[in-house]
Amino acid sequence: MRKRRISVVVIVAALGVGAAVFTRGMGFTARAKPWALEQSTMLAARRWAMPASVRRQVNPVAATTEALRAGLEHWADHCANCHGNDGSGDTTIGRNLYPPAPDMRAPRTQGMTDGELFYLVERGVPLTGMPAWGIGTPDGERASWHLVLFIRYLPQITAQELKDMDALNPKSHAETMRKMEIDDFLSAKKPIIRDKKE
C-alpha cells in the first residue's frame, strides 16, 4: 500500500513538472481556444461537483407566453451582451472570453437538466466569464427559472422575436442620443444640440 502511494505521488509530481516545463513562457491570453482535454476536464469537474439534487430539479415555472416573454426580456437585458440575442455566443464579448461563451442552442447546453441550467445561472461558473446572478430571493429565483425556460426556447426563436429583443438590449449613451436625433428629425422637431465634450 505504501509503494502504491509513493508511485501516485511520483506520477503526480512528474506530471506537474512536465506541465511546468511545457507551459513556461507561454504567456496568458483569453484569445486562445481551450484545449479539448482542458475543456472536457473542466466540464467533467463541473458535473462532478454539482449536487445530484440540483440535477433532478424540474422548472417549476409553467411554459406560458408570459413566462417566456419575461425570460426573453431578462435575457435581452442581462445575457445578450455575451451570449447574443440568439444564444449563439457570437458577440464581441462572448468570442473573447476564455473559454468563449457557449452556444446555448447546442446539444451540450440543451442536454443539461433544468436544475443544472438554473444552478449555473444562480451560482455562475468559476474561472470563466459567467457571473453568479442569484440574489437569494424568491423573485430572483423565479427570474432564473424564466431564463431556463427561455434557454430551452432558443433553438426555435423567430426573426421577429430577435428584432423585439434588439430594442430591449442595453444601449450606450451615444446610441441613445443618436436614436433621439433620428427620431426628432423624422418627427420634424428641433434637433438636440450636443455638448462638444460628448
N, C-alpha and C positions, 0 to 999 in steps of 0.2 A: 504494500500500500504506500509506503514511504517513497519507494522508487518511482511509483506512478505519479505522485505529487511533484516530485523533483522533475520528472520528464515534462509534465504540463508547464511548470514554471519556466523551464529551459525553452520550451517551444514558444510560449507567450513572449518571453524576453527576446528570443531570436526574431520573432515577427515584429516586435516593437522596434528593435534595432534596424531591421530591414526597412520598415516603413519610414523611420527617421532618415536613413541614408537616401532612400528613394525620393523623399519629398523635400529634402534640404535644398533651399534656394529656389523652390518653385514659385514662391510668391503667393499672394492671395488675390483672387478676383471673383466677383459674382458673375462675370461674363462666361465663365467656363460652364460646361454642362456636367452635371454629376455623373460619375462613373456608374455603370449598370450595377456593379457589386455594391457600391455605396448606396444607391437608391433602393435596391432590394433589401439590403441590410436594415436601412432606416425604416422602410415600410413594415418589415417583419418585427422590428423592435417596437414600433408604434402599436401594431396589432397585439403583440405580446403583452405590452404594458396596459392596454385598455381593459378596464374591468369587464368581466363577462356579463354582468348585469346590465351594463351600458349597451353592449351589442344587441341584447334582446329587447331593448326598448322599441316601442312602436309609436309613431307620431300620433299624439292624442288630438291633434287639430284636424278636423274634418276637411276634406278637399273640396271646399266651397269656392265659388267665384270670388267672394270677399276675401277669404283667407289667401287665395292665390294672388290676388291683387295686392294685399298687404305685403306678401313676400316679394313680389315684383318691385314694389316701391322701395322697400327696405334694401333690396339688392342693388337697385339703380343708384341709391344714395350712399350706400356704405361699401358695397362689394365690387362694383363695376370698375373702379379705378385699377384694380389688379386683375380681376377675373374677366372683365369685359361684360357688356350687357348680355351677350350671347353665351357667356360661360366658357369661352374658348381659352382665356388666359392670354390672348394675343393683344396685349396693351403695352405701352411703353414701360410701365412699372412691372407688369406681370412677366414680361420677357426678360427683364433684367434682375429679377430676384434669384436667389440661389437657395434651393432649386427654383426654377421658374414656376409661376402659378400653374397648377394643373388644369387640364381641360375638364371642366365639371360635367361635360356631356359624355365623356369617355367611359367605357365599361369599368375601368378601375375605380372611378368615383361612383358611378351609378350602381355598381355591385356592392357598395358598402350598405350596411343596415342604416335604418333611420337613426338609431341610437348612436352609431358611430359618427354620422354626419353632425348630429346635434352636439355631441361631445367635442368635436373639433371646432365647431363654431363657438361654443361656450368657452372652451379652455385654450384654444389656439394650438399651434404646433411649434414646439421649441426648435430653435436653430433654423427657422425658415422665416418668411415674411408674414406668416399668418398669425395675427394677434388674437388674444382671447377677448371675445366680445361679450361674454357673460357679465351681467351686472348683479346677479344674485337676487333678482326679484321675479315674482310670477309673471309680470308683464314682459320682462326681459326674456324669460324662458319661452313665453308664447311667441315672441318675435323670432326667436331662434328656430322654433318649430315651423313658423311660417316660411323661413328661409329653407328649411329641409324640404318642405312641400314644393317650393319654387325650384330648388335644385333638381328635384325629380322631374319637373316640368320642362327644364331647359332643352332637352333634345327635340321637343316639338314646338318651341317658341316661334311665333309668327313674325313676319316683317312688320306688321302694324304694331305689335307689342314692343318690338325693338325700337321703333320710331317713338312710341309713347315713353319708353324708358330714357331715350336720349334727352327728352325735355326734363326729365327728373334728375339727370346726372348733375353733380355739383359743378358750378361754373366759376371761373376766375372773375375777379373784378373787371378785368379788361374785356372778357367775353360778355359780361353783363352790360357794361357800358356800350359796347358795340351794338348789342341787340337793341338797347334802348334808342340809340341813334337811328338805327334802321327803322324801328317801329315809329319813331317820331317823324322821320322823313316820309314814310309811307302814309302816315295819317295827316301829313301837312302841318305838323306842329313845329314850333320854333325849336331848332336843334339845341342840344345841350352843348355848352362850351366847356371843354375840359381845361382843367388847370394844367399848365405846361409841365409841371413837375411830375404828372402821372405818366 
